[in-house]
Amino acid sequence: MNPAKTYKDLLVWQSAHSFVMEVYAVTKSFPKEELFGLTSQVRRAAVSVPSNIVEGFGRWNNADKLRFYNIAEASLHEADYQLFLAGELQFADTSKAQEIAINTKRLLASFIKSIRPQDA
């Protein structure tokens, strides 16, 4: 397998980007009074996922890369809960976004494992 030339070549980034696009689509239907609340919060958390993947991709050493990929992972967990909450509050059907989040979590965990030292 050839190494990625740009972050856009990474399957994990592609999945994270799809996640952001779906989060933006689903949050359009959130109540207007949530614009500066849950809508803003879940969008920021979602955008943080591919953004940190990109930042990690640009780092030279694995310790730096792993730090940013871990931040992406944490932001993904945060956004996933916020989508769950929005569903519970019946703001929208968030199931598609949550499915993409699950796939992105799986890809990100594998990606991190491939970089992490074996003894860690």
Biotite code that builds the C-alpha atoms (Angstrom):
import biotite.structure as struc

atoms = struc.array([
    struc.Atom([0.000, 0.000, 0.000], chain_id="A", res_id=1, res_name="MET", atom_name="CA", element="C"),
    struc.Atom([1.326, 3.434, -0.926], chain_id="A", res_id=2, res_name="ASN", atom_name="CA", element="C"),
    struc.Atom([1.633, 6.017, 1.840], chain_id="A", res_id=3, res_name="PRO", atom_name="CA", element="C"),
    struc.Atom([-0.864, 8.870, 1.787], chain_id="A", res_id=4, res_name="ALA", atom_name="CA", element="C"),
    struc.Atom([0.413, 11.923, -0.076], chain_id="A", res_id=5, res_name="LYS", atom_name="CA", element="C"),
    struc.Atom([-2.124, 14.261, 1.483], chain_id="A", res_id=6, res_name="THR", atom_name="CA", element="C"),
    struc.Atom([-4.560, 14.015, 4.363], chain_id="A", res_id=7, res_name="TYR", atom_name="CA", element="C"),
    struc.Atom([-7.358, 13.651, 1.798], chain_id="A", res_id=8, res_name="LYS", atom_name="CA", element="C"),
    struc.Atom([-5.934, 10.226, 0.898], chain_id="A", res_id=9, res_name="ASP", atom_name="CA", element="C"),
    struc.Atom([-6.612, 8.938, 4.434], chain_id="A", res_id=10, res_name="LEU", atom_name="CA", element="C"),
    struc.Atom([-9.773, 6.847, 4.749], chain_id="A", res_id=11, res_name="LEU", atom_name="CA", element="C"),
    struc.Atom([-10.121, 8.013, 8.342], chain_id="A", res_id=12, res_name="VAL", atom_name="CA", element="C"),
    struc.Atom([-10.114, 11.660, 7.230], chain_id="A", res_id=13, res_name="TRP", atom_name="CA", element="C"),
    struc.Atom([-12.658, 10.892, 4.493], chain_id="A", res_id=14, res_name="GLN", atom_name="CA", element="C"),
    struc.Atom([-14.970, 9.295, 7.046], chain_id="A", res_id=15, res_name="SER", atom_name="CA", element="C"),
    struc.Atom([-14.477, 12.172, 9.499], chain_id="A", res_id=16, res_name="ALA", atom_name="CA", element="C"),
    struc.Atom([-15.254, 14.688, 6.744], chain_id="A", res_id=17, res_name="HIS", atom_name="CA", element="C"),
    struc.Atom([-18.448, 12.773, 5.873], chain_id="A", res_id=18, res_name="SER", atom_name="CA", element="C"),
    struc.Atom([-19.332, 12.914, 9.558], chain_id="A", res_id=19, res_name="PHE", atom_name="CA", element="C"),
    struc.Atom([-18.979, 16.723, 9.589], chain_id="A", res_id=20, res_name="VAL", atom_name="CA", element="C"),
    struc.Atom([-21.098, 17.075, 6.468], chain_id="A", res_id=21, res_name="MET", atom_name="CA", element="C"),
    struc.Atom([-23.845, 14.934, 8.012], chain_id="A", res_id=22, res_name="GLU", atom_name="CA", element="C"),
    struc.Atom([-23.685, 16.821, 11.320], chain_id="A", res_id=23, res_name="VAL", atom_name="CA", element="C"),
    struc.Atom([-24.167, 20.116, 9.477], chain_id="A", res_id=24, res_name="TYR", atom_name="CA", element="C"),
    struc.Atom([-27.082, 18.651, 7.516], chain_id="A", res_id=25, res_name="ALA", atom_name="CA", element="C"),
    struc.Atom([-28.859, 17.235, 10.564], chain_id="A", res_id=26, res_name="VAL", atom_name="CA", element="C"),
    struc.Atom([-28.311, 20.306, 12.757], chain_id="A", res_id=27, res_name="THR", atom_name="CA", element="C"),
    struc.Atom([-30.056, 22.533, 10.215], chain_id="A", res_id=28, res_name="LYS", atom_name="CA", element="C"),
    struc.Atom([-33.331, 21.235, 11.622], chain_id="A", res_id=29, res_name="SER", atom_name="CA", element="C"),
    struc.Atom([-32.438, 21.854, 15.282], chain_id="A", res_id=30, res_name="PHE", atom_name="CA", element="C"),
    struc.Atom([-34.581, 24.472, 17.024], chain_id="A", res_id=31, res_name="PRO", atom_name="CA", element="C"),
    struc.Atom([-33.435, 28.043, 16.373], chain_id="A", res_id=32, res_name="LYS", atom_name="CA", element="C"),
    struc.Atom([-33.028, 28.674, 20.101], chain_id="A", res_id=33, res_name="GLU", atom_name="CA", element="C"),
    struc.Atom([-30.284, 26.011, 20.060], chain_id="A", res_id=34, res_name="GLU", atom_name="CA", element="C"),
    struc.Atom([-28.175, 27.894, 17.482], chain_id="A", res_id=35, res_name="LEU", atom_name="CA", element="C"),
    struc.Atom([-25.737, 29.116, 20.155], chain_id="A", res_id=36, res_name="PHE", atom_name="CA", element="C"),
    struc.Atom([-26.229, 26.013, 22.301], chain_id="A", res_id=37, res_name="GLY", atom_name="CA", element="C"),
    struc.Atom([-26.238, 22.416, 21.153], chain_id="A", res_id=38, res_name="LEU", atom_name="CA", element="C"),
    struc.Atom([-26.090, 23.235, 17.418], chain_id="A", res_id=39, res_name="THR", atom_name="CA", element="C"),
    struc.Atom([-22.888, 25.222, 17.807], chain_id="A", res_id=40, res_name="SER", atom_name="CA", element="C"),
    struc.Atom([-21.395, 22.744, 20.276], chain_id="A", res_id=41, res_name="GLN", atom_name="CA", element="C"),
    struc.Atom([-21.912, 19.611, 18.170], chain_id="A", res_id=42, res_name="VAL", atom_name="CA", element="C"),
    struc.Atom([-20.691, 21.356, 15.021], chain_id="A", res_id=43, res_name="ARG", atom_name="CA", element="C"),
    struc.Atom([-17.491, 22.511, 16.741], chain_id="A", res_id=44, res_name="ARG", atom_name="CA", element="C"),
    struc.Atom([-16.844, 19.035, 18.138], chain_id="A", res_id=45, res_name="ALA", atom_name="CA", element="C"),
    struc.Atom([-17.492, 17.437, 14.740], chain_id="A", res_id=46, res_name="ALA", atom_name="CA", element="C"),
    struc.Atom([-15.195, 19.858, 12.868], chain_id="A", res_id=47, res_name="VAL", atom_name="CA", element="C"),
    struc.Atom([-12.492, 19.175, 15.448], chain_id="A", res_id=48, res_name="SER", atom_name="CA", element="C"),
    struc.Atom([-12.299, 15.527, 14.357], chain_id="A", res_id=49, res_name="VAL", atom_name="CA", element="C"),
    struc.Atom([-11.009, 15.919, 10.776], chain_id="A", res_id=50, res_name="PRO", atom_name="CA", element="C"),
    struc.Atom([-9.153, 19.109, 11.748], chain_id="A", res_id=51, res_name="SER", atom_name="CA", element="C"),
    struc.Atom([-7.055, 17.233, 14.301], chain_id="A", res_id=52, res_name="ASN", atom_name="CA", element="C"),
    struc.Atom([-6.491, 14.378, 11.863], chain_id="A", res_id=53, res_name="ILE", atom_name="CA", element="C"),
    struc.Atom([-5.128, 16.942, 9.400], chain_id="A", res_id=54, res_name="VAL", atom_name="CA", element="C"),
    struc.Atom([-2.936, 18.531, 12.057], chain_id="A", res_id=55, res_name="GLU", atom_name="CA", element="C"),
    struc.Atom([-1.590, 15.138, 13.137], chain_id="A", res_id=56, res_name="GLY", atom_name="CA", element="C"),
    struc.Atom([-0.902, 14.216, 9.522], chain_id="A", res_id=57, res_name="PHE", atom_name="CA", element="C"),
    struc.Atom([1.314, 17.286, 9.238], chain_id="A", res_id=58, res_name="GLY", atom_name="CA", element="C"),
    struc.Atom([3.442, 16.362, 12.261], chain_id="A", res_id=59, res_name="ARG", atom_name="CA", element="C"),
    struc.Atom([6.815, 14.685, 11.854], chain_id="A", res_id=60, res_name="TRP", atom_name="CA", element="C"),
    struc.Atom([7.115, 12.453, 14.890], chain_id="A", res_id=61, res_name="ASN", atom_name="CA", element="C"),
    struc.Atom([4.694, 9.788, 16.022], chain_id="A", res_id=62, res_name="ASN", atom_name="CA", element="C"),
    struc.Atom([4.248, 11.180, 19.524], chain_id="A", res_id=63, res_name="ALA", atom_name="CA", element="C"),
    struc.Atom([2.934, 14.451, 18.084], chain_id="A", res_id=64, res_name="ASP", atom_name="CA", element="C"),
    struc.Atom([0.787, 12.607, 15.549], chain_id="A", res_id=65, res_name="LYS", atom_name="CA", element="C"),
    struc.Atom([-0.749, 10.432, 18.270], chain_id="A", res_id=66, res_name="LEU", atom_name="CA", element="C"),
    struc.Atom([-1.541, 13.445, 20.448], chain_id="A", res_id=67, res_name="ARG", atom_name="CA", element="C"),
    struc.Atom([-3.624, 15.048, 17.686], chain_id="A", res_id=68, res_name="PHE", atom_name="CA", element="C"),
    struc.Atom([-5.273, 11.761, 16.705], chain_id="A", res_id=69, res_name="TYR", atom_name="CA", element="C"),
    struc.Atom([-6.230, 11.255, 20.353], chain_id="A", res_id=70, res_name="ASN", atom_name="CA", element="C"),
    struc.Atom([-7.778, 14.737, 20.433], chain_id="A", res_id=71, res_name="ILE", atom_name="CA", element="C"),
    struc.Atom([-9.733, 13.810, 17.288], chain_id="A", res_id=72, res_name="ALA", atom_name="CA", element="C"),
    struc.Atom([-10.912, 10.642, 19.032], chain_id="A", res_id=73, res_name="GLU", atom_name="CA", element="C"),
    struc.Atom([-12.044, 12.584, 22.107], chain_id="A", res_id=74, res_name="ALA", atom_name="CA", element="C"),
    struc.Atom([-13.901, 15.140, 19.964], chain_id="A", res_id=75, res_name="SER", atom_name="CA", element="C"),
    struc.Atom([-15.633, 12.304, 18.144], chain_id="A", res_id=76, res_name="LEU", atom_name="CA", element="C"),
    struc.Atom([-16.852, 10.876, 21.446], chain_id="A", res_id=77, res_name="HIS", atom_name="CA", element="C"),
    struc.Atom([-18.059, 14.335, 22.483], chain_id="A", res_id=78, res_name="GLU", atom_name="CA", element="C"),
    struc.Atom([-19.977, 14.869, 19.240], chain_id="A", res_id=79, res_name="ALA", atom_name="CA", element="C"),
    struc.Atom([-21.443, 11.375, 19.435], chain_id="A", res_id=80, res_name="ASP", atom_name="CA", element="C"),
    struc.Atom([-22.922, 12.108, 22.868], chain_id="A", res_id=81, res_name="TYR", atom_name="CA", element="C"),
    struc.Atom([-24.269, 15.455, 21.681], chain_id="A", res_id=82, res_name="GLN", atom_name="CA", element="C"),
    struc.Atom([-25.997, 13.725, 18.772], chain_id="A", res_id=83, res_name="LEU", atom_name="CA", element="C"),
    struc.Atom([-27.436, 11.164, 21.180], chain_id="A", res_id=84, res_name="PHE", atom_name="CA", element="C"),
    struc.Atom([-28.736, 14.022, 23.338], chain_id="A", res_id=85, res_name="LEU", atom_name="CA", element="C"),
    struc.Atom([-30.258, 15.781, 20.339], chain_id="A", res_id=86, res_name="ALA", atom_name="CA", element="C"),
    struc.Atom([-32.033, 12.563, 19.436], chain_id="A", res_id=87, res_name="GLY", atom_name="CA", element="C"),
    struc.Atom([-33.311, 12.129, 22.986], chain_id="A", res_id=88, res_name="GLU", atom_name="CA", element="C"),
    struc.Atom([-34.590, 15.721, 22.912], chain_id="A", res_id=89, res_name="LEU", atom_name="CA", element="C"),
    struc.Atom([-36.262, 14.907, 19.577], chain_id="A", res_id=90, res_name="GLN", atom_name="CA", element="C"),
    struc.Atom([-34.502, 17.737, 17.749], chain_id="A", res_id=91, res_name="PHE", atom_name="CA", element="C"),
    struc.Atom([-33.863, 15.478, 14.726], chain_id="A", res_id=92, res_name="ALA", atom_name="CA", element="C"),
    struc.Atom([-33.157, 11.927, 13.627], chain_id="A", res_id=93, res_name="ASP", atom_name="CA", element="C"),
    struc.Atom([-29.438, 11.702, 14.304], chain_id="A", res_id=94, res_name="THR", atom_name="CA", element="C"),
    struc.Atom([-29.057, 7.994, 13.525], chain_id="A", res_id=95, res_name="SER", atom_name="CA", element="C"),
    struc.Atom([-27.200, 8.459, 10.216], chain_id="A", res_id=96, res_name="LYS", atom_name="CA", element="C"),
    struc.Atom([-24.668, 10.806, 11.821], chain_id="A", res_id=97, res_name="ALA", atom_name="CA", element="C"),
    struc.Atom([-24.224, 8.368, 14.697], chain_id="A", res_id=98, res_name="GLN", atom_name="CA", element="C"),
    struc.Atom([-23.617, 5.504, 12.235], chain_id="A", res_id=99, res_name="GLU", atom_name="CA", element="C"),
    struc.Atom([-20.923, 7.533, 10.492], chain_id="A", res_id=100, res_name="ILE", atom_name="CA", element="C"),
    struc.Atom([-19.436, 8.324, 13.921], chain_id="A", res_id=101, res_name="ALA", atom_name="CA", element="C"),
    struc.Atom([-19.226, 4.605, 14.734], chain_id="A", res_id=102, res_name="ILE", atom_name="CA", element="C"),
    struc.Atom([-17.423, 3.902, 11.462], chain_id="A", res_id=103, res_name="ASN", atom_name="CA", element="C"),
    struc.Atom([-15.081, 6.840, 12.007], chain_id="A", res_id=104, res_name="THR", atom_name="CA", element="C"),
    struc.Atom([-14.303, 5.636, 15.552], chain_id="A", res_id=105, res_name="LYS", atom_name="CA", element="C"),
    struc.Atom([-13.386, 2.209, 14.174], chain_id="A", res_id=106, res_name="ARG", atom_name="CA", element="C"),
    struc.Atom([-11.144, 3.683, 11.472], chain_id="A", res_id=107, res_name="LEU", atom_name="CA", element="C"),
    struc.Atom([-9.510, 6.114, 13.872], chain_id="A", res_id=108, res_name="LEU", atom_name="CA", element="C"),
    struc.Atom([-8.809, 3.398, 16.446], chain_id="A", res_id=109, res_name="ALA", atom_name="CA", element="C"),
    struc.Atom([-7.151, 1.251, 13.759], chain_id="A", res_id=110, res_name="SER", atom_name="CA", element="C"),
    struc.Atom([-5.201, 4.228, 12.463], chain_id="A", res_id=111, res_name="PHE", atom_name="CA", element="C"),
    struc.Atom([-3.929, 5.080, 15.945], chain_id="A", res_id=112, res_name="ILE", atom_name="CA", element="C"),
    struc.Atom([-3.026, 1.440, 16.587], chain_id="A", res_id=113, res_name="LYS", atom_name="CA", element="C"),
    struc.Atom([-0.958, 1.361, 13.393], chain_id="A", res_id=114, res_name="SER", atom_name="CA", element="C"),
    struc.Atom([1.147, 4.288, 14.631], chain_id="A", res_id=115, res_name="ILE", atom_name="CA", element="C"),
    struc.Atom([1.336, 3.551, 18.354], chain_id="A", res_id=116, res_name="ARG", atom_name="CA", element="C"),
    struc.Atom([4.468, 1.698, 19.471], chain_id="A", res_id=117, res_name="PRO", atom_name="CA", element="C"),
    struc.Atom([3.756, -1.993, 20.071], chain_id="A", res_id=118, res_name="GLN", atom_name="CA", element="C"),
    struc.Atom([4.789, -1.795, 23.754], chain_id="A", res_id=119, res_name="ASP", atom_name="CA", element="C"),
    struc.Atom([2.455, 1.136, 24.524], chain_id="A", res_id=120, res_name="ALA", atom_name="CA", element="C"),
])
